[in-house]
Each structure stands twice: as C-alpha cells, then as structure tokens.
Amino acid sequence: MNRNPLEKLMWSVALPGFGQLLNRKYFKGIILITLELLINVLGNLNNAILLSFHGNIADAIAIANYNWLLFYPCVYSFAMWDAMKDAGGGEYPYSFLPFVLSAFSATVGLVYSSKLTILGVLLGPVWLPILFFFPGMAVGLLVKKILMNAFPVSSE
C-alpha cells in the first residue's frame, strides 16, 4: 500500500473520506463521505459556495443552514488528520493539534460569518471559515512545537 501521508491528506482536502478509501479504511471512508454529503445537502453548502464565488454573500447567508454547517469544519479537519495519520504521518506527539485548532477556529468563523466584517467586507459562511482555518492551523503548529520542546519524547 502507498503510505504517502501528503497524498492521503490532499485527497481528504478534495473530499473528506477519499483519503480513508485510499488507506483501505473503507468503512471509515464511507462514513466520512456520507457525513460530508449529509452536512453539505442539509446545510445547503454547495449553493452557499456558488453564491459566495459570485459575490452574493447576503444570499449565501440567507440560504445557509448554520445548524448543519457548524458540523462541517470538524468533520473536514478530522478526515484530513485521520487520513494522514493512517498513512503513517502524524507519528509525532501532538500532531493532531493543528487540525483540532483549525476545526475550532473555522467553526468560530462560521458562527460569526453572518455579522463579522473584515475591512468593511462581509465574507459570509464560506470565505470567513476558510480565512479562520489558517490561523487555527498556525496556532496549532505553534502549540505543538512548544509542547514538543517542553515535553520531549524519548527515543528509547
């Protein structure tokens, strides 16, 4: 089996569950794909993405079902971490932290996406969570580094 963690991670970025299928974790992959489709359809995510790409942020906010969309960042981040881990990545302590903190920060971005403006621009339920994802990843990488330095793992 190809154990390339980056490849599995990138397929999970494309669609949560694909990395698991490539890792031959079929049950987990089908569950994640099903969750992605369920949240996507019930959250009206594809329509919100389409409207957002066309600059119709108010319409994207209006059609978004936030009760369902709030699950998406966690499922998405978990699928990426899990695919990478099962392919042999993430063997270092605290490797989950960037994914957990990016899921948290993207969820916070989604919560405030109907009201929060950045430089006077309302980014809505697609762009603001994406924008919030990256600082969460950066903070997670920083916390991981701090913890690894504070609590080094013995190679014995």
C-alpha positions, 0 to 999 in steps of 0.5 A, spaced: 500 500 500 502 507 498 503 510 505 504 517 502 501 521 508 501 528 503 497 524 498 492 521 503 491 528 506 490 532 499 485 527 497 481 528 504 482 536 502 478 534 495 473 530 499 473 528 506 473 520 506 477 519 499 483 519 503 480 513 508 478 509 501 485 510 499 488 507 506 483 501 505 479 504 511 473 503 507 468 503 512 471 509 515 471 512 508 464 511 507 462 514 513 466 520 512 463 521 505 456 520 507 457 525 513 460 530 508 454 529 503 449 529 509 452 536 512 453 539 505 445 537 502 442 539 509 446 545 510 445 547 503 453 548 502 454 547 495 449 553 493 452 557 499 459 556 495 456 558 488 453 564 491 459 566 495 464 565 488 459 570 485 459 575 490 452 574 493 454 573 500 447 576 503 444 570 499 449 565 501 447 567 508 440 567 507 440 560 504 445 557 509 443 552 514 448 554 520 445 548 524 448 543 519 454 547 517 457 548 524 458 540 523 462 541 517 469 544 519 470 538 524 468 533 520 473 536 514 479 537 519 478 530 522 478 526 515 484 530 513 488 528 520 485 521 520 487 520 513 494 522 514 495 519 520 493 512 517 498 513 512 503 513 517 504 521 518 502 524 524 507 519 528 509 525 532 506 527 539 501 532 538 500 532 531 493 532 531 493 539 534 493 543 528 487 540 525 483 540 532 485 548 532 483 549 525 476 545 526 475 550 532 477 556 529 473 555 522 467 553 526 468 560 530 468 563 523 462 560 521 458 562 527 460 569 526 460 569 518 453 572 518 455 579 522 463 579 522 466 584 517 473 584 515 475 591 512 468 593 511 467 586 507 462 581 509 465 574 507 459 570 509 459 562 511 464 560 506 470 565 505 470 567 513 471 559 515 476 558 510 480 565 512 479 562 520 482 555 518 489 558 517 490 561 523 487 555 527 492 551 523 498 556 525 496 556 532 496 549 532 503 548 529 505 553 534 502 549 540 505 543 538 512 545 537 512 548 544 509 542 547 514 538 543 520 542 546 517 542 553 515 535 553 520 531 549 519 524 547 524 519 548 527 515 543 528 509 547 
